[in-house]
Amino acid sequence: MDILMYLINNVFNQAVFVIGMVVFLGMLVQKTEMSKIVASTVKTMIGFLLINTGGQTLGAALLPLQPMLIRVFRLQVKVQDLGAAQAESLGDIGSEMALIFALGFLMNILLARITKFKYVHLSAHVSFFFSGLIAAALKFGTNLSFIPLVLIGAVLLGCYMTFTCAYVAPLMKNIKGGEGFTLAHSSSCGIWLAAKIGRLVGNKEKDLEDIKIPKKLNFLREMTIALTVVMTLMFFVISLISGPGWVVQQVSQGRDIISFSLLNGLQFGLWITVIITGVRMLLSEIIPAFHGIADKVIPNAVPGLDVPLLFPNYPTSVIFGFLVSLAAGFIGMGILGAVNYPVVVFPALIPTFFTGAVTAIFGNSTGGIRGAFAGSFLNGLILIIGQALLLPMIGTYAPIMRILSETDYCLYGPLLGGLLKLLGGI
């Protein structure tokens, strides 16, 4: 048991090891030379780490905006440190969460093998935190003992991993650079809703990425430069509104707001460049290697990968979706305040960035500019209102959900909690 828990907590919950094992096994069953197997495995793992590290740091680069936005909107909200929130959240559900995560992955493999849904969810960091949501909902919302809780949780996670990849897969045909894989991310319901609402309200011929800009600003068509400039301006404007003196004392560690804004904008551009490099490395290796899995282990299998893979082809949608989802989040806060809802929430910037970006991409794919706006706006409302509904249902897992609750947590979490309540805690 100790060995199993070690593997779960130190190997299988690290997406980079899962990705590496997939490539290794895929090439092994194709009888590739060992030297090529090792080279491709290492290259894939490095590419994934570039994407993952770039994505995490990109999200963290937004965190200095939080205290400034809280000050601008005069909110009585305390935003907890991610590390402290994770330590606090996992204390009561760590064992259940780890076992649900491991057994849920096996459930995903089984469903992919025996059903028509041939999707293998490879974003282990996504399924790891979603296993925590399921564990918390079951532990704090039912009277189940340890073993039934873990088994039911594993079935729920395995179904989530399989079917979210499945309903996103048909939408990938409209996505540039989306060939050969589906998305395995906790923004799946937002993606689906954005694509559907985009088709209803927009016109895909009016592509957000085709917006004409003056020739003098053509340099902004390069994603790294565009995002660096936009984020620099965002930091500067919000710093001005917050009060330059206050920002210097409380946020920028003594740095004036001009250099503070420029450095944060450049860091944002740096991590976007890291992601782009990782995308090229990963896709060049994992898709061919996955054919071995598809041919020998799970016929016609399709890998589910993370959303930053799409960002290089959609620079305008990325920043547009983030800003629209953020604005919708503040509107959602206003709605909750107007009805005197007892739980106070604040837009979590990391999930708002990633889910806002990807919902804009899919809204744009079916409805152009209006579709991108509608999809990412709806996403922002779900993030804030769903988070407020979710937090009372998950006990000590709430702190991490205040920071990382993406669209699936905010929609499926309250639905699961409400169902358990209707069942009387089982």
N, C-alpha and C positions, 0 to 999 in steps of 0.2 A: 504493500500500500504506500509506503514511504517513497519507493522508487517511482510509482505511478504519479503521486502528487508532485514529486520533483520534476518529472517530465512535463506535466501539465503546467506547472507554475513557472518553469524556466525554459522550456523548449517550445511546446505547442502553443503557448500564448504569445509567442513572438512570430509575427507574420513573416519576418525575413527568413526564419528557419522553415516555415511551411512552404513558402515560395521556392526556397532552395531545394527542398525534398521533392517537390513536384517536378522541377526541371531535371533533377538527378534521375528520378525514376522514369520520367518520360523519355529521356534520352537513353537510359539503360535498356528499356524494353525495345527500343529501336536498334539496339546492338551497335550503338555509336562507340567509337574508340574512347577509352577512359580519359585520355589526355583532353579530348574535346569536351567530354562530359564535365570534367573538373573546371575547365576554362569557362564553359557556358554557365555552370552553376554559380561560380564565383562572380562572373560578370552580371548575372541576373540579380544576385543578392545585393551587389553594390548598387546596381541601378535602382532596386527597390528601396534601399536605404537612402539614396539620394532623394527619391520621391517622398518617402515617409518623413525623413528628417527635414527636408525642405518644407513639406506641408505643415508639420507640427510647429516649426519655427516661424513659418509664415503666419500661422494663426496666433502664435505667442507674440509676434511683432505688433499685433493690434492691441494687446492688453494695456499699453499706456493710455489708450483712448478712453478706457473704462472710467477711471476716476474723473477725467475731464468731462465726459458726458454726464456722469452722475452729478457733477457740480453744475453744469449748464442747465440741467432739468430739475435741479434742486430736489433730488431724490434721497429718501432715507433708506438706502440699500447698502449692505456690506457685501463686497465681492471677495470671496475666499480664495486663498492661494490654491493652485491646482494640486500640488503635492500634499498639502494638509487635508484638502477635501478628499483625495483618494484614500489616504490613510484612515480618515474617519469613516468613510463610506464602506470600506471593505471589511471593517472590524467584525461585524456581526454576520456577514454572509459569505466570507472568504471561501470556506470549504464547499458550500453549496454552489457558489458561483463557478469555482474551478471545475467541479465535476460536471455541471451542466454544460460548460463550455466544451470540455473534451468529448462527452457523450453526444452533445448536439452536433459536433463536427462529424462524428461517425454516422449519426442519423442523416445528415446531409449527403454523405457518400452513399449510404444505403438507398436513399430516395433517388439519387442520381443514377444509381445502378439498375433499380428495378422499375422505375416509372418513366414516363415520357419526358419528365423534367430533368434534362441532362446538364444541370448547372452545378458547378463546384465552387463554393464560396471561399475565396482565398484571402479575404481581408480579415485576418485573424484579430486585429485590434478592434474592428467593428463588432464582430461576434463576441469578443471577450467582454466588452462593456455592455452589450445587449444581454448577455447571460446574467450579468449583475442586475439588470432591470427585472428580468424574469424571476431571478432568485428572490429579490426584494419584494416583488409583488406577491409571490407565493408565500414567503415567510411571514410578511406582515399583514397579509390579507386572507390567510387561511389557517386552519389548524392541522395542516399536514405534518407528519413526522418526516425525518430526514430522508429516508430512501424514497418514499412516494414523491416527495417534493422534487428531488433530483431527477427522478425518472420522468415525471410530468414536464419539468422544466426542460429536459433534454429534448423531448418530443417537440415542445413548442419552439425551441431554438432551431432544431433541425428543419422544421417546417418553415420558419421565418427565413433561414439562410437560403433554402431552396426556392421558395415561391417568390421572394422579393427579386431574386436574380431572374426568375422566369418572367415576371410581368414587366420588368424593365427591358428584357432582351429584344422584343419586337420594336421598341422605340429607338434602338440603336441604328436602325437602317437609315434614319434621317440625320445621323450625327457624323460629321467629318472626323476621320481618324478613329471611328468606333468599330472597325471591322475585326472580327475574330474573337470578340469577348463581350461580356455583359458587365454591368456594374454591380458590385457587392458593397453597398454603403447604406448607412442608416438615414439616407435622404430619399429612399426608394418611393415612398408614398408621395412625397413632394414632387419627385420627378414625374411620376405617373399623372398626378393631378395637373402639373404644369403643362404637360404635353396635351392633355385632354382639353383644358381650359384655353390653351393657346389656339387649338383648332377651332374652338367655338367663337372666340372674340377677335382673332387676328387674321393676318395674311402672311403666309410664310415667304412670299416673294419679296416682302419688305424686310429683308434680313438686317438684324441689328449690326452685324459685322460689316455691312456694306455702306454704312453711314459715310457720306462724303465729307471730307475735311479739306480746308484750304491747302494748297500745295506747300505753303511755308510750314505747315504742321504735319507733313507726310512722315516725319520721323516718329510720330506717335503711333504709326501703324505697327511698329515693332513692339511686341508685348512687354518686354522688359522695360523699355524706355517709357511706354505709356503708363504702366502701373507705377513706376517710380515717380513720375511727375504727378500723377493723380494722388498718390498716397502722401507725397510731400505737401501738396496743397491742402489735403484734408487735415493733416496734422497741424499745419500752420494756422488754418482758419479756426479749427476747434481750440487751438491754444490761445488765439486772440480772444475768442468769445469767453473762454474760461478765465482769462486774466493772465497776461504774461508773467507778472510777479508771482502769482500763486503757482503757476506751472513750474517756474524755476525752482521754487522752494519745495514743492510737494511731488513733482512728477519727473522732471528732467535731470534731477541730481545736480542742480546748479548751472546747467547749460542753458544758454539763451534760446528762445523759441525758434529762431531761424536755423541755427546749426542743429538743434534738436529735431526739427521737422525734416531737414535735409538728410540727416543720418538715418532716421527711421524710414524715409522713403527709399533711400539707397539700399538699406537692409531688405526691404520688401522686394526690390528689384533683384537683389542677390539671390534670395531664396526662390524666386520664380525661375531664375536661370538654372539653379540647381535642380529644380523639378523638371524643367525641359530636358536637361541632360540625362536625368534618370529615366524619363519616359522613353527616350530613344534607345537607351541601353536595355531596358526591361523588355520592351515590345519586340526588339530584334531577336531575343532569345526565348522568351517564354511561350510565344504562340507556336513556333515550330516544335518546341519540346513538348508542349501540351498535346500535340497530335499523337504522341506515343501513348499517353494516358487514354486519349479518345479511342485509339485503335485497339488497344490491348486490355484495358481495365474497365473503362466506362465508355462504351461505343457512343460516338457523336457528342462527347462531353464538351462543354463550353466553360472556360474559366470566368469567374466573377472577380473583377479587379476594382481598384479604388478610383474615385472621381478625378483626382488631379491629372490623370492620364489625358483628360479631355481639355484641360486648361490651355495648352499651347495654341490650339486652333481657335480659341474663342476669347481673346483678350478683352474685348469690349463687354461681352456678356458677363465675364467674371466680375468686373468692377461694378457694372450696372446692377447685376443681381444682388451683390452685397449691399449696395447703398439702398436699393428699393426694399430689400428684406429688413434692413436695419430701420428704415423709416416706418415700415409696417409694424415692426416690433414696438416702437414708441407709441404708435396709434393703438396697438393692442393694450399697452399699459394704460393708456387713457380710458379705453373701454372698461377695463377691469376696475380702474379707480372710480369711474362713473357709477358702476353698480355696487361699489363698496365691497368688492371681493376681498376676503380676509387674507389671502396669500399675496405678498408683494414680490414681484419678479422684475428682472432687468434683462434686456436682450444680451445673451451670452455671445460675445463677438466671434469666438472661434467657430461654433456651429453656424452662426449667422453668415459668416463669410463662405464656408464651404457649401452649405445647402443653398444659400442665396445664389451663388455662382452657378451651381449645376442646375437649379430649377430655371434660371434664366436661359441657360443653354438649351434645355429641352422645350421650354415655352417658345423660344425663338425658332426652334426647329420645325414647329407646326404652325406658329402664328406670328412670326416676325417680331417686330418691336413691341406691338401690343401684347402678343403672347408672352414675351419675355417679362414685360411689366406685370401682367396679371399673374403669371406663375410664381414669380419671386415675391410679389406682394402677398399672395395667399400663403406662401411658405412662411413669411415673416409673422403673419397672424397666428398660424398654427404653432410656430415656435414659442410664442409668448403666452398665448391662451392655453395651449396644451401643457406647457410647463407648469402653469398655475394650477391646472387640474391634477397633474401628475404628482406633484410634490407631497401632498398629504397621504398618498397611497403607498409610499415606498420607504417609510421609516428612515433609518439611518443612511440609506442610499441617496437621500435628497441632496446633500452637499455636492456630490460629483455631478448630479443631474442639473444643478444650477449652472454648471460650467460647460458640460459636454452634451446637453440634451438636444439632439438633432431631431429632424422631423418625425422619423419613425418612433422615437421615444415619446414624442409629444402627442402622437395620434394613437398608436397602438398601445402605449402604456396606459392611458386613461381608459381605453376600451377594455383592456385586460382587467384592470382594477375594478371597473364597473361591473364586468361579468362576474368576477369573484364575489363581489358584494351581493349581486343578485342570487348567487348560488349559496349565500349564507356562510361564506368562509369554508365551504366543503366540510 
